[in-house]
Amino acid sequence: MGSIELKNGRYSRVFNQLEELMAKSDDQLARMATVAAILHHKMDGFFWTGFYFLRDKKLVVGPYQGPVACQELEYGKGVCWASVLRERTVVVENVHEFPGHIACDARSKSEIVVPVRQKNGEIIAVLDVDSAKYGNFDYTDAEWLGKITGLLALPPSS
């Protein structure tokens, strides 16, 4: 079995576990904390795994696993903002080559950022995963992390 099959198998098991766990709470913070913990500890090469909430033109750190994070990310800079502004997943093989990259930890080498949407499609946060290895993320990660963030979709708060 190749590495893509192994990665798909691992993501499939993680997704099924998270699907069961998401049914136990509709609290967004608790759900995000659970996703960050499971992904961080079950996926290879996940050095920093967490969420940034979109709040009034700011990205503010939410639940995460890994070393200390930047508390706020300056508007328009970095991979997280690129994901929000492009409204899609962004995969970066080498963060040192990404214009405006924000280095919260110098050990970060590659990154993937996935928008987190409410059921109405509004982006409320991003899932940010860093790796200490170059080229750690690919289409398989983008596809599965998109499915996983879909588990977080709740109706907009009134």
Sequence and secondary structure as in RCSB ss.txt:
>XXXX:A:sequence
MGSIELKNGRYSRVFNQLEELMAKSDDQLARMATVAAILHHKMDGFFWTGFYFLRDKKLVVGPYQGPVACQELEY
GKGVCWASVLRERTVVVENVHEFPGHIACDARSKSEIVVPVRQKNGEIIAVLDVDSAKYGNFDYTDAEWLGKITG
LLALPPSS
>XXXX:A:secstr
  HHHHHHHHHHHHHHHHHHHHTT   HHHHHHHHHHHHHHHSTT SEEEEEEEETTEEEEEEEESS   SEE T
T HHHHHHHHHTS EEES GGGSTT   SSTT  EEEEEEEE TTS EEEEEEEEESSTT   HHHHHHHHHHHH
TT      
